[in-house]
């Protein structure tokens, strides 16, 4: 069961869209190593608008992810790739359907 999630909006700098997409696709391998990350999605919502949605069983899992390698890599590359800092929203999950 998931109880909490994150939604992170990413707005790519002009000309950096392919780099943001590649960064997000590369993040999947790292997130697969996070046992507390129940679900993780890298999404594209428009030509230069991207996002991450991920879900966790509890607050400890969410905090572990926020302190993890993908978050650190994103913050390190944010100034180069993004038009503005990532917008991170902490979300409470009311209901979910997951495989398994």
C-alpha positions, 0 to 999 in steps of 0.5 A: 500500500502506498500512502505518500507520493511526490510530484516534481515538475521540471521545465527544461531550458530552451534547447535542453529538452533532449538532455532532460529526457535522457537524464530522466530515462537514466534515473530509472536504473538508480530508482530500481535500487531503492527498495522504498520507492514503490512506483516511479514515473518519468513523464513528459507533459509538453515540449519542454515540460517534464515531471516525476511522479513517485509513490512510497509506503510511508514518509520514511521511504519518501525521505529516503528517496529525497536524500537519494542519488537521483535527487542529488543528481537532479539538484546538481544538474538543475542549473544547467538543464532547467529554466527554474528550480524543480517544483517538488510537491509532497502528496498524500495518496488516498487510493491506489491500484498497483500490480501484484 
